[in-house]
Amino acid sequence: MSRFISVENIGIFIISILLSISCIYSFKLISFLMPLISILVVWSQGGIRNISLTITFPIVILFLLLIWMGITIFWTAYPIPALKTFILLCSLLFFGMLLISALTKASPELIDKAFLIIKISGFFLILLITIQLCADVFHVKLFNESRRAHMIKPTGHILGLTVFVGSAFLWIYGYRFLSLFTWFLIVILIYLTLCQTAIYGVLLASIIFILSYAMPFWITRISMITAYTFLVLSPLLYTYIMTPEVLIDTPQIKSLINRSIFSRVLAWKYYSEKFFEQPFLGWGVESSRFLPTEPELAPGYFNLLHPHNNSIQVYSELGIVGGILFALFFASLFWLIERHVKDRLSVAVCNATLAFGFFAAEVTHNVWRSYWLSLVALVAGLLILFLKAREAQLLEEVDHLKPSPVP
């Protein structure tokens, strides 16, 4: 009994509970948990002196993007908020690098502890979402706060970003029925959160998963080229091709667009046009909030504080330099998968997770939102642990297939 109730197990349980709560009731808490988990992982491996920083091509691109972002503070209209955002992102990148570097050297014991956290936090998150949805249906107030259904929409994106790697972890640990059941349950919960963009994102990611499992090399290479081309050309696409006028005149697409999505399409065109007004230097980091000069994007559609589209926000705020670096970053992630990930299941999980993240970034989030970036760093670390666990499983299977030595 004393062995089970140890300080370590209590810590794992507390972190799991905090993760599950942060994913539905306090998204900003994720911004605190990511650095905390990074420190705990580094400490568990003997301190920072035993950690060699992992510098990959995507991280180099992030460094360059961050440097250019800092330079644009000199001409942004909101220098104080811009400086705060820059400092926050620098700290997030530092802790994210620490986390990833530490996890690349993770021991089997650390992977087992991470798997335990996945199981506990996943269970409680599903439980909390179910309770909250039931409370919304019956108009029950929880925690002295009326939380309507649309308030847990961000949870849909969190579920979509973690569903593939979480289910894959269960699969390689031998919980195959539970893995499939968990995937279907999470997809149903995403639907019940009423987050339409998360629903479309998980459908797209599921298609990418199937195709990547069938053709791992080709789908990864095609995704890399497609992501780079789309992001480089996105201001042109949203200004001249994927315009609100074209979308509402296309019956097949119009049926999929609700008021929320249409307001974003209007914003994408508006901010793309702002980029072309100052394409080389951009308007400066955190300038999206002052760029709208009209109260409405269209009759009945109020202007937004940011375009709900990462690439367009980067182009409008950081100019063509920032836009190209952002496109290179996403493309380099697929390049990293193509170069280092070999077996079909691992490629499929990585591509599906990245596809969902790409979709969510292009239709929803403020590119500088700290809780989302912290979550992305945690999921990147989770993918690293999954890849290490999968590699160990494949090596064990190979050892079992080797003939026993003849006495």
C-alpha positions as CSV (number, residue, x, y, z in Angstrom):
1,M,0.0,0.0,0.0
2,S,2.8,2.4,0.9
3,R,4.5,1.6,-2.4
4,F,1.4,2.5,-4.3
5,I,0.7,5.7,-2.4
6,S,4.1,7.3,-3.1
7,V,5.1,10.9,-3.7
8,E,5.8,10.0,-7.3
9,N,2.4,8.4,-7.9
10,I,0.6,11.3,-6.1
11,G,2.5,13.7,-8.4
12,I,1.5,11.8,-11.5
13,F,-2.1,11.8,-10.4
14,I,-2.1,15.6,-9.7
15,I,-0.5,16.4,-13.1
16,S,-3.1,14.1,-14.8
17,I,-6.0,15.9,-13.0
18,L,-4.6,19.3,-13.8
19,L,-4.2,18.4,-17.5
20,S,-7.8,17.1,-17.7
21,I,-9.2,20.2,-16.0
22,S,-7.1,22.6,-18.1
23,C,-8.4,21.0,-21.3
24,I,-12.0,22.0,-20.5
25,Y,-12.3,24.6,-17.7
26,S,-9.0,26.5,-17.7
27,F,-7.2,26.5,-21.0
28,K,-4.6,29.1,-19.8
29,L,-3.5,26.5,-17.2
30,I,-1.8,24.6,-20.1
31,S,0.6,27.5,-20.5
32,F,1.7,26.9,-16.9
33,L,1.7,23.1,-17.1
34,M,4.0,22.8,-20.2
35,P,7.0,24.5,-18.5
36,L,6.2,22.7,-15.2
37,I,6.2,19.3,-17.0
38,S,9.4,20.3,-18.9
39,I,11.2,21.1,-15.6
40,L,10.0,17.8,-14.0
41,V,11.1,15.7,-17.0
42,V,14.6,17.4,-16.9
43,W,14.8,17.0,-13.2
44,S,13.9,13.3,-13.5
45,Q,16.8,12.8,-15.9
46,G,19.4,14.3,-13.5
47,G,19.1,18.0,-14.3
48,I,19.9,20.2,-17.3
49,R,23.6,19.2,-17.3
50,N,22.5,15.8,-18.6
51,I,20.4,17.2,-21.4
52,S,21.8,18.0,-24.7
53,L,19.6,20.4,-26.6
54,T,18.1,18.9,-29.8
55,I,18.4,21.4,-32.7
56,T,16.4,20.3,-35.7
57,F,15.6,22.1,-38.9
58,P,12.0,23.1,-37.7
59,I,13.5,24.6,-34.5
60,V,16.0,26.6,-36.6
61,I,13.1,27.9,-38.6
62,L,11.3,28.8,-35.4
63,F,14.3,30.7,-34.2
64,L,14.5,32.7,-37.4
65,L,10.7,33.4,-37.2
66,L,11.1,34.5,-33.6
67,I,14.0,36.8,-34.4
68,W,12.1,38.5,-37.3
69,M,9.0,38.8,-35.0
70,G,11.2,40.6,-32.5
71,I,12.4,43.0,-35.2
72,T,8.9,43.9,-36.2
73,I,8.2,45.3,-32.7
74,F,10.0,48.5,-33.8
75,W,7.2,49.4,-36.2
76,T,4.1,47.7,-34.7
77,A,1.2,50.0,-33.5
78,Y,1.1,48.1,-30.1
79,P,4.8,47.8,-29.0
80,I,4.1,46.9,-25.3
81,P,1.7,44.0,-26.0
82,A,4.0,42.9,-28.8
83,L,7.0,42.9,-26.5
84,K,5.0,40.9,-23.9
85,T,4.0,38.4,-26.6
86,F,7.6,38.1,-27.8
87,I,9.0,37.5,-24.3
88,L,6.3,34.9,-23.7
89,L,7.0,33.1,-26.9
90,C,10.7,33.1,-26.2
91,S,10.1,31.4,-22.9
92,L,7.7,28.9,-24.4
93,L,10.2,28.0,-27.1
94,F,12.9,27.5,-24.5
95,F,10.8,25.2,-22.3
96,G,9.5,23.4,-25.4
97,M,13.1,22.7,-26.5
98,L,14.0,21.5,-23.1
99,L,11.0,19.1,-23.1
100,I,11.7,17.7,-26.5
101,S,15.4,17.4,-25.9
102,A,14.8,15.5,-22.6
103,L,12.2,13.2,-24.1
104,T,14.5,12.2,-27.0
105,K,16.6,10.5,-24.3
106,A,13.6,9.1,-22.4
107,S,14.0,5.8,-20.6
108,P,11.4,3.0,-20.7
109,E,10.4,3.9,-17.2
110,L,9.7,7.5,-18.2
111,I,7.6,6.3,-21.1
112,D,5.6,4.1,-18.8
113,K,4.9,7.0,-16.5
114,A,3.8,9.1,-19.5
115,F,1.5,6.4,-20.5
116,L,0.0,6.3,-17.1
117,I,-0.6,10.1,-17.2
118,I,-2.3,9.6,-20.6
119,K,-4.6,7.0,-19.2
120,I,-5.6,9.0,-16.1
121,S,-5.9,12.4,-17.7
122,G,-7.7,10.9,-20.7
123,F,-10.2,9.2,-18.5
124,F,-10.9,12.2,-16.4
125,L,-11.1,14.5,-19.4
126,I,-13.7,12.2,-21.0
127,L,-15.6,12.1,-17.8
128,L,-15.6,15.9,-17.3
129,I,-16.7,16.5,-20.9
130,T,-19.6,14.0,-20.5
131,I,-20.7,15.6,-17.2
132,Q,-20.5,19.1,-18.6
133,L,-22.5,18.1,-21.7
134,C,-25.2,16.5,-19.6
135,A,-25.2,19.7,-17.4
136,D,-25.6,21.8,-20.5
137,V,-28.6,19.7,-21.7
138,F,-30.4,20.0,-18.4
139,H,-29.3,23.6,-17.8
140,V,-27.4,22.7,-14.6
141,K,-24.8,25.2,-13.3
142,L,-21.4,23.7,-12.4
143,F,-18.8,25.5,-10.2
144,N,-21.2,28.5,-9.9
145,E,-20.8,29.2,-13.6
146,S,-23.2,28.6,-16.5
147,R,-21.2,26.9,-19.2
148,R,-23.2,26.7,-22.4
149,A,-22.3,24.2,-25.1
150,H,-20.3,26.6,-27.2
151,M,-18.0,27.3,-24.3
152,I,-16.3,23.9,-24.6
153,K,-15.7,24.2,-28.3
154,P,-11.9,24.7,-27.8
155,T,-12.0,21.3,-26.1
156,G,-13.0,19.8,-29.5
157,H,-9.6,21.0,-30.9
158,I,-7.7,19.6,-28.0
159,L,-9.4,16.2,-28.4
160,G,-8.7,16.3,-32.1
161,L,-5.0,17.1,-31.7
162,T,-4.5,14.2,-29.2
163,V,-6.9,11.5,-30.4
164,F,-4.5,9.7,-32.8
165,V,-1.4,9.6,-30.6
166,G,-3.4,8.8,-27.5
167,S,-5.2,5.9,-29.2
168,A,-2.0,4.7,-30.8
169,F,-0.3,4.6,-27.4
170,L,-3.1,2.3,-26.2
171,W,-2.7,0.1,-29.3
172,I,1.0,-0.6,-28.9
173,Y,0.6,-1.3,-25.2
174,G,-1.8,-4.1,-26.1
175,Y,-5.2,-2.3,-25.4
176,R,-6.4,-2.7,-28.9
177,F,-10.1,-2.8,-28.3
178,L,-9.8,0.1,-25.8
179,S,-7.8,2.0,-28.4
180,L,-10.5,1.7,-31.1
181,F,-13.3,2.4,-28.5
182,T,-11.4,5.5,-27.3
183,W,-11.0,6.8,-30.8
184,F,-14.7,6.4,-31.6
185,L,-15.7,7.9,-28.2
186,I,-13.5,10.9,-28.6
187,V,-14.8,11.5,-32.2
188,I,-18.4,11.4,-30.8
189,L,-17.4,13.9,-28.0
190,I,-15.9,16.2,-30.6
191,Y,-19.2,16.1,-32.4
192,L,-21.1,16.8,-29.2
193,T,-18.9,19.8,-28.4
194,L,-20.5,21.5,-31.5
195,C,-17.0,22.5,-32.7
196,Q,-17.6,22.3,-36.5
197,T,-14.0,23.0,-37.4
198,A,-12.8,20.2,-35.1
199,I,-15.2,17.8,-36.7
200,Y,-14.0,18.7,-40.2
201,G,-10.4,18.5,-38.9
202,V,-10.7,15.1,-37.5
203,L,-12.4,13.8,-40.6
204,L,-9.5,15.2,-42.7
205,A,-6.9,13.8,-40.3
206,S,-8.6,10.3,-40.4
207,I,-8.4,10.3,-44.2
208,I,-4.7,11.3,-44.0
209,F,-4.2,8.5,-41.4
210,I,-5.6,5.8,-43.7
211,L,-3.7,7.1,-46.8
212,S,-0.5,7.4,-44.8
213,Y,-0.8,3.9,-43.5
214,A,-1.3,2.6,-47.1
215,M,1.4,4.8,-48.7
216,P,3.6,6.3,-46.0
217,F,6.3,7.8,-48.2
218,W,4.1,9.3,-50.9
219,I,1.5,10.8,-48.6
220,T,4.2,12.4,-46.4
221,R,6.0,13.8,-49.5
222,I,2.7,15.1,-51.0
223,S,1.6,16.6,-47.7
224,M,5.0,18.4,-47.4
225,I,4.7,19.9,-50.9
226,T,1.0,20.7,-50.5
227,A,1.4,22.4,-47.1
228,Y,4.3,24.6,-48.3
229,T,2.6,25.6,-51.6
230,F,-0.7,26.3,-49.9
231,L,0.8,28.5,-47.2
232,V,3.1,30.4,-49.6
233,L,0.2,31.2,-51.8
234,S,-2.5,31.7,-49.1
235,P,-2.8,35.5,-49.4
236,L,-3.4,35.1,-53.1
237,L,-5.9,32.3,-52.6
238,Y,-8.0,34.1,-50.0
239,T,-7.9,37.3,-52.0
240,Y,-8.7,36.1,-55.5
241,I,-9.8,32.4,-55.4
242,M,-11.2,31.2,-52.1
243,T,-13.2,34.4,-51.6
244,P,-16.6,34.7,-49.8
245,E,-18.3,35.4,-53.1
246,V,-16.9,32.2,-54.7
247,L,-17.8,30.1,-51.7
248,I,-21.4,31.2,-51.5
249,D,-21.9,30.7,-55.2
250,T,-20.7,27.1,-55.0
251,P,-23.7,25.0,-53.7
252,Q,-21.5,22.0,-52.6
253,I,-19.4,24.3,-50.4
254,K,-22.2,26.7,-49.3
255,S,-24.1,23.8,-47.6
256,L,-21.1,23.2,-45.3
257,I,-20.6,26.8,-44.2
258,N,-22.4,28.3,-41.2
259,R,-22.4,31.8,-40.0
260,S,-19.2,31.3,-37.9
261,I,-17.2,29.9,-40.7
262,F,-18.4,32.5,-43.2
263,S,-17.3,35.3,-40.8
264,R,-13.8,33.8,-40.9
265,V,-13.8,33.6,-44.7
266,L,-14.6,37.3,-44.7
267,A,-11.7,37.9,-42.3
268,W,-9.3,35.9,-44.3
269,K,-9.9,38.1,-47.3
270,Y,-9.8,41.3,-45.3
271,Y,-6.5,40.5,-43.6
272,S,-5.0,39.2,-46.9
273,E,-5.8,42.6,-48.5
274,K,-4.1,44.3,-45.5
275,F,-1.0,42.2,-46.2
276,F,-0.9,43.5,-49.8
277,E,-1.0,47.0,-48.4
278,Q,2.4,46.4,-46.7
279,P,3.7,43.1,-48.0
280,F,7.5,43.4,-47.2
281,L,7.7,44.4,-43.6
282,G,4.2,43.7,-42.4
283,W,2.3,45.7,-39.9
284,G,4.2,44.3,-36.9
285,V,3.5,41.6,-34.4
286,E,0.2,41.9,-32.5
287,S,-1.0,44.5,-35.0
288,S,-4.1,42.4,-36.1
289,R,-6.3,44.1,-33.4
290,F,-5.8,47.6,-34.9
291,L,-5.9,46.7,-38.6
292,P,-9.8,46.7,-38.9
293,T,-10.9,50.2,-39.6
294,E,-14.6,49.3,-40.3
295,P,-16.9,48.0,-37.7
296,E,-18.2,45.2,-39.9
297,L,-16.7,42.9,-42.5
298,A,-20.1,42.7,-44.2
299,P,-23.6,43.6,-43.1
300,G,-24.3,41.7,-39.9
301,Y,-20.7,40.3,-39.6
302,F,-18.6,42.2,-37.0
303,N,-14.9,42.6,-37.6
304,L,-12.6,40.2,-35.8
305,L,-9.6,40.9,-33.6
306,H,-7.5,38.4,-35.5
307,P,-8.1,36.5,-38.8
308,H,-8.6,33.1,-37.1
309,N,-6.0,31.9,-39.6
310,N,-2.3,31.4,-38.7
311,S,-0.8,31.9,-42.1
312,I,-2.8,35.1,-42.9
313,Q,-2.1,36.5,-39.5
314,V,1.7,35.9,-39.9
315,Y,1.6,37.4,-43.4
316,S,-0.3,40.5,-42.3
317,E,1.8,41.1,-39.2
318,L,5.2,39.9,-40.2
319,G,5.1,40.4,-44.0
320,I,6.4,38.1,-46.7
321,V,9.5,37.1,-44.7
322,G,7.4,35.8,-41.8
323,G,4.9,34.1,-44.2
324,I,7.7,32.2,-46.0
325,L,9.3,31.1,-42.7
326,F,5.9,29.9,-41.4
327,A,5.4,27.9,-44.6
328,L,8.9,26.4,-44.3
329,F,8.2,25.4,-40.7
330,F,5.1,23.4,-41.5
331,A,6.8,21.8,-44.5
332,S,9.8,20.9,-42.4
333,L,7.7,19.0,-40.0
334,F,6.6,16.6,-42.8
335,W,10.2,16.5,-43.9
336,L,11.2,15.4,-40.4
337,I,8.6,12.6,-40.5
338,E,9.8,11.5,-43.9
339,R,13.4,11.4,-42.8
340,H,13.1,9.8,-39.3
341,V,9.8,7.9,-39.1
342,K,9.7,4.6,-41.0
343,D,7.0,2.1,-39.9
344,R,3.5,2.6,-41.3
345,L,1.6,3.1,-38.0
346,S,4.1,5.7,-36.7
347,V,4.0,7.7,-40.0
348,A,0.2,7.5,-40.1
349,V,-0.1,8.8,-36.5
350,C,2.4,11.6,-37.0
351,N,0.8,12.7,-40.3
352,A,-2.7,12.6,-39.0
353,T,-1.8,14.6,-35.9
354,L,0.0,17.2,-38.0
355,A,-2.8,17.3,-40.5
356,F,-5.3,18.2,-37.7
357,G,-2.9,20.7,-36.2
358,F,-2.5,22.3,-39.7
359,F,-6.3,22.5,-40.2
360,A,-6.9,23.9,-36.7
361,A,-4.2,26.5,-37.3
362,E,-5.7,27.6,-40.6
363,V,-9.3,28.0,-39.4
364,T,-9.3,28.9,-35.7
365,H,-6.5,30.0,-33.5
366,N,-4.6,33.2,-32.9
367,V,-1.0,32.2,-34.0
368,W,0.5,33.7,-30.8
369,R,-2.0,32.0,-28.3
370,S,0.1,30.6,-25.6
371,Y,-2.1,27.8,-24.4
372,W,-2.4,26.3,-27.9
373,L,1.4,26.6,-28.5
374,S,2.0,24.9,-25.1
375,L,-0.4,22.1,-26.0
376,V,1.3,21.7,-29.3
377,A,4.7,21.3,-27.5
378,L,3.2,18.7,-25.2
379,V,1.7,16.8,-28.1
380,A,5.1,16.9,-29.9
381,G,6.7,15.4,-26.8
382,L,4.0,12.8,-26.7
383,L,4.7,11.9,-30.3
384,I,8.4,11.4,-29.4
385,L,7.5,9.1,-26.6
386,F,5.2,7.2,-28.8
387,L,7.8,6.8,-31.5
388,K,10.3,5.5,-28.9
389,A,7.8,3.1,-27.5
390,R,6.9,1.9,-31.0
391,E,10.5,1.4,-31.9
392,A,11.1,-0.7,-28.7
393,Q,8.0,-2.8,-29.6
394,L,9.2,-3.5,-33.1
395,L,12.7,-4.4,-31.9
396,E,11.1,-6.8,-29.4
397,E,9.0,-8.4,-32.2
398,V,12.2,-8.9,-34.3
399,D,14.0,-10.5,-31.3
400,H,11.0,-12.9,-30.9
401,L,11.3,-13.9,-34.6
402,K,15.0,-14.7,-34.3
403,P,15.6,-18.5,-34.1
404,S,16.7,-19.8,-30.7
405,P,20.3,-20.9,-30.6
406,V,20.7,-24.7,-30.9
407,P,22.3,-26.2,-27.8
